[in-house]
Amino acid sequence: QLQLVESGGGLVQPGGSLRLSCAASGFTFSNYPMSWYRQAPGKERERVARITSTGSSTDYADSVKGRFTISRDNAKNTVYLQMNSLKPEDTAVYYCFRLGSWGQGTQVTVSS
C-alpha cells in the first residue's frame, strides 16, 4: 500500500538548518509531483514547496523562498526539504503530500 514516511524534524535554534526526508513506497514515485505542506497550531495547512515528477521545476511559498529547497531522488523514492535560516514562525508539523495521500508529519520547532 502507499506510504509516505517523513523524518528529520526536531528542535533547532533560529538561524539553524534542518533537512526533512520523505520516503515513499507503494506507487511509482517518479510519475508524481510531490509537495511539502506545513501546519502550525491554530492555522490552516499551507503548501510550502512543490516539485515536478522529474525534479525539473519547483515552486515555493513566498514565506520560504530563498531559505528552503525541495529536491528529490527518484532512484531512492525520496523527496527532501532543506530548510535554512529557520525562523520561529517556521514552527509547524511538516507533511509530505502526493495527490490524494499524506504522510504522518514530522514536527519542526524553531526556538532558542
N, C-alpha and C positions, 0 to 999 in steps of 0.2 A: 504494500500500500504506500501511497505518497507520504513522505515525511520531509519536514524541514526542521532542522535542529540548529538553533543558534548557540553560539558560545562566544566568550571573550569579554563579556561585560564585567563591571566591577566598580570600585571606588577609585576616583582619580582626582587630583588637585586641579584647580583652574589653571589653564595653560598646558595641561598634560595631554597625553595621547592614549588612545585605545584602538585596537583593531578587532572588529567583530567578524565572525565567520558564520556562515550558514551552510551546513552540509545537507544536500538534497538527495533523495532516493525515491524510487518507485515510479519515476517517469523519465522521459528523455529530456534531460536538463538542457541540453544545447538547443532545444527547439523553442525555449521560452524566455521572454524578457523576465527579469527579476527586479524586485524593489525592496528597499528598506523603508519601514514606517516606524514612527515612534508615538508613544502616548504618555504624556505627563499627567500626574494626578489632577483630576478635575478638568482636564482638557480633552478635546477630541483627538482621535488618532490622525496623524498627518503623515503624508509621504515625504520622506527625506531625500531619497535618491532612487533613480531607476537606471537600468542598463539593458540594452537590447540583447537579443539572444546570442549574437556573435561578439558582443562587447565593443562594437564599433562606435556606439553612441551612448552618451549618458546625459542625464539631466538632474538638477538638484533644486531643492527648495532654496529660496533666497537666503534664508536664515543660516544655511550651512555652506553656501557657495564659497569656494576658496579655502575651506577648512576641512571638508570631508571629501573622500574619494571612494567611489564604488568601483569594484572590479570583479572579474570572475575568472575562474579556471574551469573550462568545460571538461578538461581531462580528469579533474578531481571532483566534478559535480559540486562545486563550492562557489559561493558568492561572498565577497568581503566588503566591509565598510571600514576604511581607515579614517579615524577621527582625530584631527589635530586641533590645537589651540582651543581645547574644550572650555566651555563656559558653564556656570551653574544652571543656566536656562536650557542646557542640553540634557539635563537630568530627566530620564524617562525610561520606560520599558521599550526596547527596540525589537521590532518584529521583522522577520523575513517574509516576503509575500511572493507567491506565484499565483497567477489568475485562479481565483477561487479557493486558495489554500493559504493558511497562516502557520508560521511556526509558533512555538510556545512563548517566545520572547526571552530577552535577557536584559537584566537591569543594569543601567548605567547611571551612576551617581557622581556628580561633579561637585566637590565640596572641599573646603580647606579645614 
